[in-house]
Amino acid sequence: MAGIAINLPKDKLIEGLSNLSFKEIKEIMDSLIQKKLFRPPSAKTIYKDASEIVRKRALKPEVVEEAIKWARAKK
């Protein structure tokens, strides 16, 4: 039997997802990646966006280094 698609408003979808555990959300994301419905951003895109933010906000190198350490710890 084919799956049934349900259209939900964005706020209801977020409310429903907020009730799930991190593991359940990770499983959903993994399924979307496997089905090629979601592709994580490439490293090149992340670098470009980060460089633009640093330049626009004139962040000091120490702040950027601290942000990088924090992000790597969150992996």
Secondary structure per residue as TSV (DSSP state, phi and psi in degrees):
chain	resnum	aa	ss	phi	psi
A	1	M	-	360.0	137.5
A	2	A	-	-71.9	149.5
A	3	G	-	-70.7	154.9
A	4	I	-	-102.6	128.9
A	5	A	-	-91.4	134.1
A	6	I	-	-118.9	128.0
A	7	N	-	-92.4	122.9
A	8	L	-	-121.4	144.2
A	9	P	-	-63.4	152.4
A	10	K	H	-55.8	-41.8
A	11	D	H	-65.4	-36.3
A	12	K	H	-69.8	-37.2
A	13	L	H	-64.2	-44.8
A	14	I	H	-62.9	-41.3
A	15	E	H	-61.1	-42.8
A	16	G	H	-66.6	-42.3
A	17	L	H	-67.4	-30.2
A	18	S	H	-68.2	-16.9
A	19	N	T	-86.3	-7.4
A	20	L	S	-88.6	157.2
A	21	S	-	-78.7	164.9
A	22	F	H	-59.1	-39.7
A	23	K	H	-62.1	-42.2
A	24	E	H	-66.1	-39.7
A	25	I	H	-66.5	-39.9
A	26	K	H	-61.8	-41.1
A	27	E	H	-62.6	-39.1
A	28	I	H	-63.9	-46.5
A	29	M	H	-62.7	-42.2
A	30	D	H	-60.4	-40.8
A	31	S	H	-63.6	-42.0
A	32	L	H	-64.6	-38.3
A	33	I	H	-67.5	-43.0
A	34	Q	H	-62.7	-36.3
A	35	K	T	-84.1	2.3
A	36	K	T	60.0	31.5
A	37	L	S	-92.7	-16.0
A	38	F	-	-140.9	133.8
A	39	R	-	-124.1	123.0
A	40	P	-	-61.5	152.9
A	41	P	-	-63.1	146.4
A	42	S	-	-74.9	160.5
A	43	A	H	-61.2	-35.4
A	44	K	H	-63.1	-42.6
A	45	T	H	-65.4	-43.5
A	46	I	H	-62.2	-44.9
A	47	Y	H	-61.8	-43.0
A	48	K	H	-62.3	-47.6
A	49	D	H	-63.2	-43.3
A	50	A	H	-64.9	-41.5
A	51	S	H	-62.1	-40.4
A	52	E	H	-64.5	-41.9
A	53	I	H	-64.3	-45.0
A	54	V	H	-60.5	-43.6
A	55	R	H	-67.0	-46.6
A	56	K	H	-64.5	-39.0
A	57	R	H	-92.1	-1.7
A	58	A	T	50.1	51.7
A	59	L	-	-74.6	144.6
A	60	K	-	-75.4	151.5
A	61	P	H	-56.1	-35.0
A	62	E	H	-64.2	-38.4
A	63	V	H	-66.9	-42.2
A	64	V	H	-64.4	-44.2
A	65	E	H	-60.6	-41.8
A	66	E	H	-64.5	-40.4
A	67	A	H	-64.4	-40.0
A	68	I	H	-64.7	-44.5
A	69	K	H	-60.3	-42.6
A	70	W	H	-62.9	-46.0
A	71	A	H	-63.5	-41.2
A	72	R	H	-66.4	-32.4
A	73	A	H	-70.2	-25.4
A	74	K	T	-84.5	-3.7
A	75	K	-	-50.8	360.0
